[in-house]
Every structure is written in C-alpha cells, then in structure tokens.
Amino acid sequence: MNRPMKMWEVVSAFRDRQDILYSVFSRDEWRTRYLESYLNFDQLVDRQDRQILDAQVPIELTHEIAALYPVSFEFDPKSFTLWKHSSNSCVAEGHIQLTALQVHDHFGGAWIEEVFEYGSAHVTEQ
C-alpha cells in the first residue's frame, strides 16, 4: 500500500488548484481536522510547524483530491519515469497516460508533488 501524503506534500502537489483543495478540506469528514491547517498553511510554513506540516493525511482524503484534479501524467514503464503530460502532444509510443487519480492510487500521491517539484520523477511502487 502507498504511504499517506504529508500535509505539506498535499498542498504543494495540488497548489495550482486551490479551489479543489478548499472544496475537499471543507467537506464534513475533513473540515474539523484539516481545514484550519490548510487556511493557515503559510503561517505554518513560516513557523516551520513540523508537527502539522509533516503529519500524514488519510489516503481517502488525497484520493478525493486526486479524483478531482484535471492534470494528466505520462509514464514510461521501461525507465519508470513519470512527468506531467502536455495537453497539446501525443503520448509517446510505449508510454502510458495516467490521470492524477491513477498516479495517486498506483504509485502514491507524493509522486505528483515530486513531478511538479523536479519536472519528472523516477517512480517506484512503495
């Protein structure tokens, strides 16, 4: 099973869609535990509050976010390389186009953050 993402990884991975983050963190099952941390994320970073930033969030929560996230990825199974798929290009022969949810559920959501941080990631099944 993939490890749960840390709070900072969730916000970093999906930072370009704050509407999705807010929507999911606002849901009844997540609001009490996570919404305030999300809304005060910049202050948590400024204080380097590792207790909250490094806390793992439930896979069910990040699954919900990834299911709404409209970005697709390209995966090369020969080199185990993953990167963001460019919407105006074809998937290369032998490569696989994956949704964010597929990346999340197969490899783990932290790989989405890695791709956005470094441009690509050499993934392994955790």
C-alpha positions in Angstrom: 0.0 0.0 0.0 1.2 3.5 -0.7 2.1 5.7 2.2 -0.2 8.6 3.0 1.0 12.0 1.9 2.2 14.6 4.4 0.2 17.8 4.7 2.9 19.9 3.0 3.0 17.4 0.1 -0.7 17.7 -0.4 -0.7 21.5 -0.5 2.4 21.5 -2.7 1.2 18.9 -5.2 -2.1 20.4 -5.8 -1.2 24.1 -5.2 -2.4 25.2 -8.7 -5.9 24.2 -7.9 -6.7 25.8 -4.6 -10.4 25.6 -5.4 -10.2 21.8 -5.3 -8.1 21.8 -2.1 -10.6 24.1 -0.4 -13.6 22.1 -1.6 -12.2 18.8 -0.3 -10.8 20.2 3.0 -14.2 21.8 3.6 -16.2 18.6 3.4 -17.8 17.4 6.6 -15.4 14.5 7.1 -12.3 16.6 6.8 -13.2 20.1 7.9 -12.6 19.7 11.7 -9.2 18.2 11.3 -7.7 19.8 8.2 -9.4 23.0 7.0 -7.9 25.3 9.6 -4.4 23.9 8.8 -5.0 24.5 5.1 -6.3 28.0 5.6 -3.3 28.9 7.8 -0.7 27.0 5.7 1.6 30.0 5.0 1.8 30.7 8.8 2.6 27.0 9.4 5.4 27.2 6.9 6.7 30.5 8.4 6.8 28.9 11.8 8.1 25.6 10.4 5.4 23.7 12.4 6.7 20.3 11.5 4.1 18.6 13.7 1.4 19.7 11.3 3.3 20.1 8.1 4.8 16.5 8.3 1.6 14.9 9.6 0.3 12.2 7.3 -3.2 12.8 6.0 -5.6 9.9 5.2 -5.3 8.3 1.8 -9.0 8.7 1.4 -8.6 12.5 1.6 -5.9 12.7 -1.0 -7.8 10.2 -3.2 -10.7 12.6 -3.2 -8.4 15.5 -4.2 -6.7 13.5 -6.9 -10.0 12.3 -8.3 -10.9 16.0 -9.0 -7.5 17.1 -10.2 -7.7 17.6 -14.0 -4.0 17.1 -14.8 -2.7 14.0 -16.6 0.7 12.4 -16.5 2.8 10.4 -18.8 4.6 7.3 -17.6 7.4 5.4 -19.3 7.3 1.8 -17.9 10.8 1.0 -19.2 12.5 3.7 -17.3 9.9 4.2 -14.5 9.8 7.9 -15.3 6.7 10.0 -14.7 6.1 13.6 -15.8 3.2 15.9 -16.5 1.6 15.2 -19.8 1.5 18.2 -22.2 -2.1 18.5 -23.3 -1.1 19.5 -26.8 1.1 16.5 -27.5 0.6 12.8 -28.1 1.6 10.1 -25.7 4.9 8.6 -26.9 4.8 5.1 -28.1 5.2 2.6 -25.3 4.3 5.3 -22.7 1.1 5.3 -20.7 -1.1 8.3 -20.0 -2.4 8.4 -16.4 -4.8 10.6 -14.5 -3.8 12.1 -11.2 -6.0 9.6 -9.5 -4.3 6.7 -11.2 -0.8 8.0 -10.2 -2.1 8.5 -6.7 -3.6 5.1 -6.3 -0.9 3.1 -8.1 2.3 4.9 -7.0 1.3 7.3 -4.3 0.3 10.9 -4.2 3.8 12.1 -3.2 5.0 11.3 -6.7 2.7 14.1 -8.0 4.5 16.5 -5.8 7.9 15.2 -7.0 6.9 15.7 -10.6 5.9 19.3 -10.0 9.0 20.0 -7.9 11.5 18.5 -10.3 9.8 18.2 -13.7 9.8 14.4 -13.6 10.3 11.6 -11.1 11.7 8.1 -11.2 8.9 6.2 -9.5 8.8 3.0 -7.6 5.9 1.2 -6.1 6.0 1.9 -2.4 
